[in-house]
Amino acid sequence: MKKACQDKNIENGEDLVEQVLELDIKKRSLMTSLEVLRAKQNSLSKFSKGTDQSNIEEAKKNKLEIKTLEPDLDETDKKLMELVMKVPNIPLADVPVGHSENDNVVIKTVGKKPVFDFLVKSHWQLAENMDLIDKERASKVTGSRFAYLKGDLVILQLSMFRFAIDVLCSQKTLALIAKNAKLKVSTKPFVPVLPPLMIKTEPYSAMDRLEPKEERYKIEGEDLWLQGSAEHVLGTMHMNETLPEDVFPIRYVGCATSFRKEAGTYGKDMEGIIRMHQFDKLEMESLTTAENSLQEHFFMIAIQEYLMSQLGLPYEVIQKCTFDIGKPNARGVDINAWLPGQNKYRETHTADYMTDYQARRLQTKVRRNSGKTELVHTNDATALSQRPLIAILENYQQKDGSIKVPKVLQKYTGFKVIKPKK
């Protein structure tokens, strides 16, 4: 655990682990002492009536000791839990140890970058020329980092999401993806969900997604926050539940408008819709038994790759290092799409593998057919967001300023090309 703290750059990690261990010892000692005192009190209570004064005095003294130790135990337990919540998940052995995003590792690159015989435009130049994005008017209404998406761009985004939902809800397609990825996983379809867009503090904290709080939007005067991604309200659905083994895997795909403050990014990605306070996203969330969870993680990545390949977008797969995977993750992978307008790959997907870290905090369990109860394992991964929409605009742009629609989306959009305004 100390090594996990060190590899994840947890501040004062070694001291944190030592404090947890010390408080745990103290808690156990107090619990033992209280058990002895309570047993003694029960014994004294049975024989105190009609006995001499010394027994009565001893019972009073014993009761006072109990009253003294009970708040000490409560305070120790409270401090222990506060520290335990700061302890990170242990990275898997194959996660690269690193101290910045620069230590992430490119696993593979897929697809050919398009070659243009004209000056390439960025997605915001293309969209503004066709009146598909309006940030100027949005700034009057909401301030910076908001936008109106309009016209054919809205249809394209909704078509992209519907395509992804059709993939995730098709057992036949999921079986094909699993076969091509050589994975032995269930082909059970995902259940589409329109989740709440708000979440209470307790489940948000239990998911370990509330921090950093400066990235979150708090509802004034309420114990509610705007969720920052659909998995925050999907992974908490079965909080404090014990579910029968036969229902697993539990798979959801949530469609949600999400909210992030993007604190600390002042001046970055101000043009276009790459880094917004509000964005739409389809998110996969999965609850599995322990023995199937890592394969589920790989399966979600395979689904992400299938979606990107079907959209005809060049991409790279990144295995994130210990610094970048986050506190609750045991492993993390990003997919970055090629953006010709920026001449670089930019993140469009992430896949997070949490083992039983979140489930322990959420107390989400599986009751095995044998009767044994265990913690479940959780995974979440991006299906599609507005980022691939950006990649479509830039990779499918034409010399006349029009945008071709990926073939797989044409049956959803009803058109093959987004044409510039005359």
KOLFI-551312 format. One record per residue (C-alpha): residue number from 0; x, y, z. Coordinates in Angstrom, 2 decimals, padded with zeros to 5 digits. Layout:
# residues N
{nr=NUM	xx=X	yy=Y	zz=Z}
...
***
This chain:
# residues 422
{nr=0	xx=000.00	yy=000.00	zz=000.00}
{nr=1	xx=002.90	yy=002.35	zz=000.71}
{nr=2	xx=004.25	yy=001.60	zz=-002.77}
{nr=3	xx=000.84	yy=002.33	zz=-004.28}
{nr=4	xx=000.84	yy=005.71	zz=-002.53}
{nr=5	xx=004.34	yy=006.41	zz=-003.79}
{nr=6	xx=003.57	yy=005.33	zz=-007.37}
{nr=7	xx=000.38	yy=007.41	zz=-007.43}
{nr=8	xx=002.10	yy=010.46	zz=-005.96}
{nr=9	xx=-000.19	yy=010.54	zz=-002.91}
{nr=10	xx=001.04	yy=013.35	zz=-000.67}
{nr=11	xx=002.54	yy=011.97	zz=002.60}
{nr=12	xx=001.39	yy=008.52	zz=001.50}
{nr=13	xx=003.67	yy=006.52	zz=003.78}
{nr=14	xx=002.59	yy=008.55	zz=006.81}
{nr=15	xx=-001.04	yy=008.05	zz=005.76}
{nr=16	xx=-000.65	yy=004.26	zz=005.78}
{nr=17	xx=001.10	yy=004.32	zz=009.18}
{nr=18	xx=-001.66	yy=006.49	zz=010.66}
{nr=19	xx=-004.32	yy=004.11	zz=009.33}
{nr=20	xx=-002.55	yy=001.15	zz=010.91}
{nr=21	xx=-002.11	yy=002.95	zz=014.25}
{nr=22	xx=-005.76	yy=004.01	zz=014.39}
{nr=23	xx=-006.88	yy=000.52	zz=013.41}
{nr=24	xx=-004.92	yy=-000.95	zz=016.33}
{nr=25	xx=-006.39	yy=001.66	zz=018.67}
{nr=26	xx=-009.92	yy=000.98	zz=017.41}
{nr=27	xx=-009.58	yy=-002.79	zz=017.90}
{nr=28	xx=-008.19	yy=-002.26	zz=021.41}
{nr=29	xx=-011.07	yy=000.04	zz=022.34}
{nr=30	xx=-013.61	yy=-002.41	zz=020.92}
{nr=31	xx=-012.11	yy=-005.25	zz=022.97}
{nr=32	xx=-012.09	yy=-003.15	zz=026.14}
{nr=33	xx=-015.71	yy=-002.13	zz=025.61}
{nr=34	xx=-016.80	yy=-005.71	zz=025.00}
{nr=35	xx=-015.20	yy=-006.75	zz=028.32}
{nr=36	xx=-016.76	yy=-003.82	zz=030.19}
{nr=37	xx=-020.22	yy=-004.41	zz=028.70}
{nr=38	xx=-020.08	yy=-008.10	zz=029.57}
{nr=39	xx=-019.07	yy=-007.19	zz=033.10}
{nr=40	xx=-021.87	yy=-004.61	zz=033.28}
{nr=41	xx=-024.43	yy=-007.21	zz=032.26}
{nr=42	xx=-023.14	yy=-009.54	zz=034.93}
{nr=43	xx=-023.20	yy=-006.85	zz=037.62}
{nr=44	xx=-026.70	yy=-005.73	zz=036.60}
{nr=45	xx=-028.06	yy=-009.24	zz=037.16}
{nr=46	xx=-026.78	yy=-009.43	zz=040.73}
{nr=47	xx=-026.83	yy=-005.78	zz=041.85}
{nr=48	xx=-030.32	yy=-005.91	zz=043.40}
{nr=49	xx=-030.19	yy=-006.79	zz=047.04}
{nr=50	xx=-026.39	yy=-006.96	zz=047.08}
{nr=51	xx=-023.99	yy=-004.96	zz=049.17}
{nr=52	xx=-022.98	yy=-001.38	zz=048.42}
{nr=53	xx=-019.58	yy=-002.39	zz=046.97}
{nr=54	xx=-021.24	yy=-004.20	zz=044.06}
{nr=55	xx=-023.43	yy=-001.18	zz=043.36}
{nr=56	xx=-020.41	yy=001.13	zz=043.40}
{nr=57	xx=-018.50	yy=-001.21	zz=041.09}
{nr=58	xx=-021.42	yy=-001.22	zz=038.62}
{nr=59	xx=-021.50	yy=002.61	zz=038.65}
{nr=60	xx=-017.73	yy=002.78	zz=038.08}
{nr=61	xx=-017.94	yy=000.24	zz=035.27}
{nr=62	xx=-020.77	yy=002.14	zz=033.59}
{nr=63	xx=-018.75	yy=005.37	zz=033.78}
{nr=64	xx=-015.79	yy=003.67	zz=032.08}
{nr=65	xx=-018.10	yy=002.54	zz=029.27}
{nr=66	xx=-019.41	yy=006.09	zz=028.80}
{nr=67	xx=-015.84	yy=007.35	zz=028.65}
{nr=68	xx=-014.65	yy=004.80	zz=026.08}
{nr=69	xx=-017.70	yy=004.94	zz=023.74}
{nr=70	xx=-017.06	yy=008.51	zz=022.45}
{nr=71	xx=-013.34	yy=007.69	zz=022.19}
{nr=72	xx=-014.21	yy=004.70	zz=019.96}
{nr=73	xx=-016.60	yy=006.80	zz=017.87}
{nr=74	xx=-013.98	yy=009.52	zz=017.39}
{nr=75	xx=-011.25	yy=006.98	zz=016.57}
{nr=76	xx=-013.52	yy=005.23	zz=014.05}
{nr=77	xx=-014.42	yy=008.57	zz=012.45}
{nr=78	xx=-010.75	yy=009.57	zz=012.09}
{nr=79	xx=-009.87	yy=006.11	zz=010.76}
{nr=80	xx=-012.57	yy=006.25	zz=008.07}
{nr=81	xx=-011.48	yy=009.75	zz=007.04}
{nr=82	xx=-007.94	yy=008.46	zz=006.48}
{nr=83	xx=-009.05	yy=005.21	zz=004.82}
{nr=84	xx=-011.00	yy=007.27	zz=002.27}
{nr=85	xx=-007.69	yy=008.89	zz=001.26}
{nr=86	xx=-005.94	yy=005.57	zz=000.61}
{nr=87	xx=-005.67	yy=004.77	zz=-003.13}
{nr=88	xx=-006.42	yy=001.57	zz=-004.98}
{nr=89	xx=-003.36	yy=-000.58	zz=-005.73}
{nr=90	xx=-002.34	yy=-000.45	zz=-009.42}
{nr=91	xx=-002.09	yy=-003.71	zz=-011.34}
{nr=92	xx=001.41	yy=-005.02	zz=-012.02}
{nr=93	xx=001.28	yy=-004.04	zz=-015.71}
{nr=94	xx=000.54	yy=-000.36	zz=-015.03}
{nr=95	xx=003.62	yy=001.76	zz=-015.92}
{nr=96	xx=005.04	yy=003.67	zz=-012.97}
{nr=97	xx=005.15	yy=007.36	zz=-013.85}
{nr=98	xx=005.08	yy=010.85	zz=-012.41}
{nr=99	xx=003.32	yy=012.78	zz=-015.21}
{nr=100	xx=001.18	yy=012.23	zz=-018.30}
{nr=101	xx=004.43	yy=012.03	zz=-020.27}
{nr=102	xx=004.98	yy=008.57	zz=-018.73}
{nr=103	xx=001.84	yy=007.15	zz=-020.36}
{nr=104	xx=002.59	yy=004.46	zz=-022.95}
{nr=105	xx=001.22	yy=004.22	zz=-026.50}
{nr=106	xx=000.06	yy=000.60	zz=-026.92}
{nr=107	xx=-000.91	yy=000.84	zz=-030.57}
{nr=108	xx=-001.96	yy=003.19	zz=-033.35}
{nr=109	xx=-004.89	yy=002.30	zz=-035.59}
{nr=110	xx=-006.12	yy=003.74	zz=-038.90}
{nr=111	xx=-004.59	yy=005.99	zz=-041.53}
{nr=112	xx=-004.50	yy=009.72	zz=-041.06}
{nr=113	xx=-006.36	yy=011.49	zz=-043.87}
{nr=114	xx=-004.29	yy=013.37	zz=-046.45}
{nr=115	xx=-005.66	yy=016.70	zz=-047.62}
{nr=116	xx=-004.77	yy=018.74	zz=-050.72}
{nr=117	xx=-006.12	yy=021.92	zz=-049.15}
{nr=118	xx=-005.58	yy=023.99	zz=-046.02}
{nr=119	xx=-007.08	yy=022.02	zz=-043.14}
{nr=120	xx=-009.55	yy=023.80	zz=-040.86}
{nr=121	xx=-010.23	yy=023.16	zz=-037.19}
{nr=122	xx=-013.64	yy=021.89	zz=-036.08}
{nr=123	xx=-014.65	yy=025.29	zz=-034.76}
{nr=124	xx=-013.73	yy=027.03	zz=-038.01}
{nr=125	xx=-015.77	yy=024.50	zz=-039.96}
{nr=126	xx=-018.73	yy=024.61	zz=-037.58}
{nr=127	xx=-018.83	yy=028.39	zz=-037.22}
{nr=128	xx=-018.70	yy=028.85	zz=-040.99}
{nr=129	xx=-021.80	yy=026.63	zz=-041.26}
{nr=130	xx=-023.53	yy=028.14	zz=-038.22}
{nr=131	xx=-023.40	yy=024.80	zz=-036.37}
{nr=132	xx=-021.74	yy=026.15	zz=-033.19}
{nr=133	xx=-022.52	yy=029.49	zz=-031.58}
{nr=134	xx=-020.37	yy=030.30	zz=-028.56}
{nr=135	xx=-020.73	yy=034.06	zz=-028.83}
{nr=136	xx=-024.45	yy=034.02	zz=-028.04}
{nr=137	xx=-023.96	yy=031.28	zz=-025.44}
{nr=138	xx=-021.48	yy=033.51	zz=-023.59}
{nr=139	xx=-024.19	yy=036.15	zz=-023.21}
{nr=140	xx=-026.46	yy=033.61	zz=-021.56}
{nr=141	xx=-024.05	yy=031.46	zz=-019.52}
{nr=142	xx=-020.51	yy=032.82	zz=-019.83}
{nr=143	xx=-017.44	yy=031.13	zz=-021.31}
{nr=144	xx=-017.07	yy=027.42	zz=-022.10}
{nr=145	xx=-020.67	yy=026.96	zz=-023.17}
{nr=146	xx=-022.05	yy=026.66	zz=-026.67}
{nr=147	xx=-025.19	yy=026.29	zz=-028.74}
{nr=148	xx=-024.95	yy=023.26	zz=-031.03}
{nr=149	xx=-027.30	yy=023.72	zz=-033.96}
{nr=150	xx=-028.78	yy=022.18	zz=-037.06}
{nr=151	xx=-027.16	yy=019.19	zz=-038.71}
{nr=152	xx=-024.50	yy=019.01	zz=-035.99}
{nr=153	xx=-027.20	yy=018.15	zz=-033.43}
{nr=154	xx=-028.58	yy=015.46	zz=-035.73}
{nr=155	xx=-025.06	yy=014.11	zz=-036.25}
{nr=156	xx=-024.41	yy=013.90	zz=-032.50}
{nr=157	xx=-027.75	yy=012.23	zz=-031.74}
{nr=158	xx=-027.18	yy=009.81	zz=-034.62}
{nr=159	xx=-023.74	yy=008.96	zz=-033.26}
{nr=160	xx=-025.22	yy=008.23	zz=-029.83}
{nr=161	xx=-028.03	yy=006.13	zz=-031.29}
{nr=162	xx=-025.49	yy=004.12	zz=-033.29}
{nr=163	xx=-023.51	yy=003.41	zz=-030.10}
{nr=164	xx=-026.64	yy=002.39	zz=-028.17}
{nr=165	xx=-027.59	yy=-000.01	zz=-030.96}
{nr=166	xx=-024.13	yy=-001.60	zz=-030.72}
{nr=167	xx=-024.27	yy=-001.90	zz=-026.93}
{nr=168	xx=-027.78	yy=-003.32	zz=-026.93}
{nr=169	xx=-027.05	yy=-005.95	zz=-029.59}
{nr=170	xx=-025.95	yy=-009.32	zz=-028.22}
{nr=171	xx=-024.91	yy=-010.35	zz=-031.74}
{nr=172	xx=-022.60	yy=-007.34	zz=-032.15}
{nr=173	xx=-021.15	yy=-007.72	zz=-028.66}
{nr=174	xx=-020.43	yy=-011.39	zz=-029.39}
{nr=175	xx=-018.58	yy=-010.35	zz=-032.56}
{nr=176	xx=-016.52	yy=-007.77	zz=-030.64}
{nr=177	xx=-015.63	yy=-010.32	zz=-027.93}
{nr=178	xx=-014.66	yy=-012.91	zz=-030.55}
{nr=179	xx=-012.45	yy=-010.51	zz=-032.49}
{nr=180	xx=-010.76	yy=-009.41	zz=-029.25}
{nr=181	xx=-010.34	yy=-013.07	zz=-028.20}
{nr=182	xx=-012.11	yy=-012.43	zz=-024.91}
{nr=183	xx=-014.16	yy=-014.91	zz=-022.92}
{nr=184	xx=-016.86	yy=-012.66	zz=-021.55}
{nr=185	xx=-020.61	yy=-012.58	zz=-021.29}
{nr=186	xx=-022.32	yy=-011.09	zz=-024.34}
{nr=187	xx=-025.19	yy=-009.79	zz=-022.23}
{nr=188	xx=-026.40	yy=-006.47	zz=-023.71}
{nr=189	xx=-026.15	yy=-003.14	zz=-021.91}
{nr=190	xx=-029.31	yy=-001.58	zz=-020.50}
{nr=191	xx=-029.80	yy=002.02	zz=-021.70}
{nr=192	xx=-030.42	yy=004.50	zz=-018.87}
{nr=193	xx=-031.33	yy=008.18	zz=-018.66}
{nr=194	xx=-029.98	yy=008.81	zz=-015.14}
{nr=195	xx=-030.50	yy=011.71	zz=-012.72}
{nr=196	xx=-028.14	yy=014.59	zz=-013.41}
{nr=197	xx=-027.66	yy=015.31	zz=-009.70}
{nr=198	xx=-026.13	yy=013.25	zz=-006.91}
{nr=199	xx=-025.95	yy=013.50	zz=-003.10}
{nr=200	xx=-022.66	yy=014.00	zz=-001.30}
{nr=201	xx=-022.57	yy=010.55	zz=000.33}
{nr=202	xx=-022.83	yy=008.43	zz=-002.85}
{nr=203	xx=-020.63	yy=010.85	zz=-004.78}
{nr=204	xx=-017.92	yy=010.52	zz=-002.15}
{nr=205	xx=-018.41	yy=006.76	zz=-001.98}
{nr=206	xx=-017.73	yy=006.55	zz=-005.71}
{nr=207	xx=-014.54	yy=008.51	zz=-005.00}
{nr=208	xx=-015.46	yy=010.91	zz=-007.80}
{nr=209	xx=-016.37	yy=013.97	zz=-005.75}
{nr=210	xx=-012.77	yy=015.06	zz=-005.55}
{nr=211	xx=-011.38	yy=017.35	zz=-006.77}
{nr=212	xx=-014.31	yy=019.41	zz=-005.51}
{nr=213	xx=-013.07	yy=022.45	zz=-007.40}
{nr=214	xx=-014.07	yy=020.57	zz=-010.59}
{nr=215	xx=-017.65	yy=020.02	zz=-009.39}
{nr=216	xx=-020.77	yy=022.16	zz=-009.36}
{nr=217	xx=-022.59	yy=022.31	zz=-005.99}
{nr=218	xx=-026.30	yy=023.12	zz=-005.81}
{nr=219	xx=-026.59	yy=026.03	zz=-003.37}
{nr=220	xx=-028.52	yy=025.20	zz=-000.22}
{nr=221	xx=-028.95	yy=021.53	zz=-001.18}
{nr=222	xx=-027.06	yy=018.31	zz=-000.49}
{nr=223	xx=-026.75	yy=017.86	zz=-004.25}
{nr=224	xx=-024.07	yy=018.16	zz=-006.91}
{nr=225	xx=-024.28	yy=018.17	zz=-010.69}
{nr=226	xx=-022.71	yy=014.90	zz=-011.83}
{nr=227	xx=-019.48	yy=015.12	zz=-013.80}
{nr=228	xx=-020.10	yy=011.96	zz=-015.84}
{nr=229	xx=-022.88	yy=009.39	zz=-016.11}
{nr=230	xx=-020.92	yy=006.68	zz=-014.27}
{nr=231	xx=-021.15	yy=008.78	zz=-011.10}
{nr=232	xx=-024.90	yy=008.16	zz=-010.97}
{nr=233	xx=-024.80	yy=004.71	zz=-012.59}
{nr=234	xx=-022.20	yy=003.12	zz=-010.31}
{nr=235	xx=-024.16	yy=004.26	zz=-007.26}
{nr=236	xx=-027.48	yy=002.71	zz=-008.36}
{nr=237	xx=-026.88	yy=-000.45	zz=-006.30}
{nr=238	xx=-025.32	yy=001.21	zz=-003.26}
{nr=239	xx=-025.96	yy=-000.84	zz=-000.06}
{nr=240	xx=-027.41	yy=-003.73	zz=-002.07}
{nr=241	xx=-026.53	yy=-007.43	zz=-002.14}
{nr=242	xx=-027.46	yy=-008.98	zz=-005.47}
{nr=243	xx=-027.72	yy=-012.63	zz=-006.52}
{nr=244	xx=-024.83	yy=-014.03	zz=-008.56}
{nr=245	xx=-027.06	yy=-014.94	zz=-011.50}
{nr=246	xx=-027.80	yy=-011.28	zz=-012.39}
{nr=247	xx=-024.15	yy=-010.52	zz=-013.20}
{nr=248	xx=-022.71	yy=-008.92	zz=-015.21}
{nr=249	xx=-024.87	yy=-005.83	zz=-014.71}
{nr=250	xx=-024.23	yy=-003.48	zz=-017.63}
{nr=251	xx=-025.62	yy=000.01	zz=-018.14}
{nr=252	xx=-025.08	yy=002.64	zz=-020.82}
{nr=253	xx=-026.07	yy=006.04	zz=-019.50}
{nr=254	xx=-026.79	yy=009.09	zz=-021.63}
{nr=255	xx=-026.27	yy=012.28	zz=-019.65}
{nr=256	xx=-025.42	yy=015.93	zz=-019.95}
{nr=257	xx=-022.46	yy=016.32	zz=-017.61}
{nr=258	xx=-020.91	yy=019.30	zz=-015.88}
{nr=259	xx=-017.34	yy=020.18	zz=-014.94}
{nr=260	xx=-015.79	yy=023.48	zz=-013.92}
{nr=261	xx=-012.53	yy=022.78	zz=-015.78}
{nr=262	xx=-010.69	yy=024.51	zz=-012.96}
{nr=263	xx=-007.06	yy=025.27	zz=-013.71}
{nr=264	xx=-007.55	yy=025.26	zz=-017.49}
{nr=265	xx=-007.89	yy=029.02	zz=-017.94}
{nr=266	xx=-006.80	yy=029.94	zz=-021.44}
{nr=267	xx=-006.63	yy=026.32	zz=-022.66}
{nr=268	xx=-008.83	yy=025.05	zz=-025.49}
{nr=269	xx=-010.97	yy=028.17	zz=-025.44}
{nr=270	xx=-011.97	yy=027.78	zz=-029.08}
{nr=271	xx=-014.43	yy=025.14	zz=-030.16}
{nr=272	xx=-016.06	yy=022.51	zz=-027.92}
{nr=273	xx=-013.10	yy=020.44	zz=-026.70}
{nr=274	xx=-013.13	yy=021.60	zz=-023.07}
{nr=275	xx=-016.61	yy=022.67	zz=-021.98}
{nr=276	xx=-018.39	yy=023.21	zz=-018.67}
{nr=277	xx=-021.33	yy=021.25	zz=-020.10}
{nr=278	xx=-021.11	yy=018.31	zz=-022.49}
{nr=279	xx=-023.08	yy=015.26	zz=-023.59}
{nr=280	xx=-021.73	yy=011.76	zz=-023.16}
{nr=281	xx=-022.65	yy=008.09	zz=-023.36}
{nr=282	xx=-020.97	yy=006.15	zz=-020.56}
{nr=283	xx=-020.68	yy=002.42	zz=-019.95}
{nr=284	xx=-020.88	yy=001.14	zz=-016.37}
{nr=285	xx=-020.43	yy=-002.50	zz=-015.41}
{nr=286	xx=-020.71	yy=-004.49	zz=-012.18}
{nr=287	xx=-019.21	yy=-007.98	zz=-012.27}
{nr=288	xx=-017.94	yy=-010.74	zz=-010.04}
{nr=289	xx=-014.24	yy=-010.56	zz=-009.17}
{nr=290	xx=-013.05	yy=-013.32	zz=-011.50}
{nr=291	xx=-014.61	yy=-011.64	zz=-014.57}
{nr=292	xx=-013.75	yy=-008.01	zz=-013.92}
{nr=293	xx=-010.41	yy=-007.68	zz=-015.72}
{nr=294	xx=-011.80	yy=-009.34	zz=-018.86}
{nr=295	xx=-014.70	yy=-006.89	zz=-018.62}
{nr=296	xx=-012.21	yy=-004.03	zz=-018.62}
{nr=297	xx=-010.60	yy=-005.36	zz=-021.80}
{nr=298	xx=-014.04	yy=-005.91	zz=-023.30}
{nr=299	xx=-015.01	yy=-002.28	zz=-022.75}
{nr=300	xx=-011.80	yy=-001.16	zz=-024.46}
{nr=301	xx=-012.59	yy=-003.50	zz=-027.38}
{nr=302	xx=-016.06	yy=-001.90	zz=-027.63}
{nr=303	xx=-014.48	yy=001.56	zz=-027.70}
{nr=304	xx=-012.13	yy=000.49	zz=-030.48}
{nr=305	xx=-014.99	yy=-001.05	zz=-032.45}
{nr=306	xx=-016.97	yy=002.20	zz=-032.26}
{nr=307	xx=-013.98	yy=004.28	zz=-033.40}
{nr=308	xx=-013.18	yy=001.88	zz=-036.25}
{nr=309	xx=-016.80	yy=001.87	zz=-037.42}
{nr=310	xx=-016.73	yy=005.68	zz=-037.45}
{nr=311	xx=-013.56	yy=005.51	zz=-039.55}
{nr=312	xx=-011.52	yy=007.63	zz=-037.16}
{nr=313	xx=-007.73	yy=007.16	zz=-036.73}
{nr=314	xx=-006.80	yy=006.67	zz=-033.09}
{nr=315	xx=-004.15	yy=005.57	zz=-030.63}
{nr=316	xx=-004.56	yy=003.46	zz=-027.50}
{nr=317	xx=-002.76	yy=004.69	zz=-024.39}
{nr=318	xx=-002.04	yy=002.76	zz=-021.21}
{nr=319	xx=-002.01	yy=005.33	zz=-018.46}
{nr=320	xx=000.74	yy=005.37	zz=-015.85}
{nr=321	xx=000.27	yy=005.26	zz=-012.07}
{nr=322	xx=000.25	yy=009.06	zz=-011.88}
{nr=323	xx=-002.54	yy=009.43	zz=-014.42}
{nr=324	xx=-004.98	yy=006.61	zz=-013.63}
{nr=325	xx=-006.44	yy=008.28	zz=-010.54}
{nr=326	xx=-006.88	yy=007.24	zz=-006.92}
{nr=327	xx=-009.69	yy=004.67	zz=-007.32}
{nr=328	xx=-008.27	yy=003.01	zz=-010.44}
{nr=329	xx=-006.28	yy=-000.20	zz=-010.57}
{nr=330	xx=-005.74	yy=000.28	zz=-014.31}
{nr=331	xx=-006.68	yy=002.87	zz=-016.92}
{nr=332	xx=-006.63	yy=003.17	zz=-020.71}
{nr=333	xx=-007.32	yy=006.17	zz=-022.95}
{nr=334	xx=-008.16	yy=006.30	zz=-026.63}
{nr=335	xx=-007.04	yy=009.44	zz=-028.45}
{nr=336	xx=-008.49	yy=010.39	zz=-031.85}
{nr=337	xx=-006.43	yy=012.09	zz=-034.55}
{nr=338	xx=-007.47	yy=015.73	zz=-035.04}
{nr=339	xx=-006.06	yy=017.11	zz=-038.34}
{nr=340	xx=-007.03	yy=020.68	zz=-037.34}
{nr=341	xx=-004.68	yy=020.47	zz=-034.36}
{nr=342	xx=-002.21	yy=018.07	zz=-035.94}
{nr=343	xx=-002.27	yy=015.89	zz=-032.83}
{nr=344	xx=-004.12	yy=013.09	zz=-031.07}
{nr=345	xx=-006.60	yy=014.18	zz=-028.41}
{nr=346	xx=-008.41	yy=012.10	zz=-025.80}
{nr=347	xx=-011.89	yy=010.90	zz=-026.74}
{nr=348	xx=-012.32	yy=007.86	zz=-024.47}
{nr=349	xx=-011.19	yy=006.53	zz=-021.14}
{nr=350	xx=-011.66	yy=003.10	zz=-019.54}
{nr=351	xx=-011.35	yy=002.76	zz=-015.75}
{nr=352	xx=-010.89	yy=-000.52	zz=-013.88}
{nr=353	xx=-011.60	yy=-000.20	zz=-010.14}
{nr=354	xx=-011.59	yy=-003.82	zz=-008.85}
{nr=355	xx=-013.60	yy=-003.78	zz=-005.55}
{nr=356	xx=-012.39	yy=-000.32	zz=-004.48}
{nr=357	xx=-015.65	yy=001.53	zz=-005.18}
{nr=358	xx=-017.85	yy=-001.40	zz=-004.14}
{nr=359	xx=-016.22	yy=-001.49	zz=-000.69}
{nr=360	xx=-017.13	yy=002.15	zz=-000.16}
{nr=361	xx=-020.58	yy=001.69	zz=-001.71}
{nr=362	xx=-021.17	yy=-001.68	zz=000.03}
{nr=363	xx=-022.38	yy=-003.26	zz=-003.21}
{nr=364	xx=-022.13	yy=-007.03	zz=-002.93}
{nr=365	xx=-022.86	yy=-010.29	zz=-004.71}
{nr=366	xx=-024.41	yy=-013.28	zz=-002.97}
{nr=367	xx=-022.80	yy=-016.33	zz=-004.51}
{nr=368	xx=-024.89	yy=-019.38	zz=-005.32}
{nr=369	xx=-022.94	yy=-021.06	zz=-002.52}
{nr=370	xx=-024.37	yy=-018.50	zz=-000.08}
{nr=371	xx=-021.08	yy=-016.63	zz=000.37}
{nr=372	xx=-021.22	yy=-012.82	zz=000.13}
{nr=373	xx=-018.47	yy=-010.83	zz=-001.62}
{nr=374	xx=-017.86	yy=-007.33	zz=-002.92}
{nr=375	xx=-018.56	yy=-006.79	zz=-006.61}
{nr=376	xx=-016.02	yy=-005.27	zz=-009.04}
{nr=377	xx=-016.72	yy=-002.15	zz=-011.10}
{nr=378	xx=-015.66	yy=-000.85	zz=-014.51}
{nr=379	xx=-016.61	yy=002.29	zz=-016.38}
{nr=380	xx=-015.69	yy=003.48	zz=-019.85}
{nr=381	xx=-016.70	yy=006.14	zz=-022.35}
{nr=382	xx=-018.89	yy=004.89	zz=-025.18}
{nr=383	xx=-019.07	yy=008.17	zz=-027.13}
{nr=384	xx=-018.98	yy=011.85	zz=-026.25}
{nr=385	xx=-018.77	yy=015.14	zz=-028.11}
{nr=386	xx=-015.04	yy=014.58	zz=-028.64}
{nr=387	xx=-015.52	yy=012.01	zz=-031.47}
{nr=388	xx=-017.97	yy=014.53	zz=-033.00}
{nr=389	xx=-015.03	yy=016.93	zz=-033.21}
{nr=390	xx=-012.91	yy=014.22	zz=-034.82}
{nr=391	xx=-015.60	yy=013.55	zz=-037.44}
{nr=392	xx=-015.75	yy=017.23	zz=-038.39}
{nr=393	xx=-011.99	yy=017.46	zz=-038.84}
{nr=394	xx=-011.28	yy=014.09	zz=-040.46}
{nr=395	xx=-014.23	yy=014.17	zz=-042.84}
{nr=396	xx=-013.87	yy=017.79	zz=-043.99}
{nr=397	xx=-013.89	yy=018.48	zz=-047.74}
{nr=398	xx=-012.28	yy=021.15	zz=-049.88}
{nr=399	xx=-015.56	yy=023.04	zz=-050.33}
{nr=400	xx=-016.03	yy=023.26	zz=-046.56}
{nr=401	xx=-018.59	yy=020.46	zz=-046.38}
{nr=402	xx=-018.40	yy=017.52	zz=-043.98}
{nr=403	xx=-018.98	yy=013.95	zz=-045.10}
{nr=404	xx=-021.02	yy=011.83	zz=-042.70}
{nr=405	xx=-019.41	yy=008.49	zz=-041.73}
{nr=406	xx=-021.12	yy=005.71	zz=-043.67}
{nr=407	xx=-022.25	yy=003.92	zz=-040.51}
{nr=408	xx=-024.19	yy=007.03	zz=-039.39}
{nr=409	xx=-025.92	yy=007.86	zz=-042.67}
{nr=410	xx=-028.96	yy=005.67	zz=-041.97}
{nr=411	xx=-029.45	yy=007.61	zz=-038.73}
{nr=412	xx=-028.86	yy=011.14	zz=-040.06}
{nr=413	xx=-030.81	yy=010.79	zz=-043.31}
{nr=414	xx=-028.08	yy=012.71	zz=-045.14}
{nr=415	xx=-024.56	yy=011.94	zz=-046.39}
{nr=416	xx=-023.03	yy=015.40	zz=-046.29}
{nr=417	xx=-023.30	yy=018.50	zz=-044.12}
{nr=418	xx=-023.13	yy=021.30	zz=-046.63}
{nr=419	xx=-021.83	yy=024.83	zz=-046.02}
{nr=420	xx=-024.33	yy=027.64	zz=-046.16}
{nr=421	xx=-024.44	yy=029.49	zz=-049.46}
***
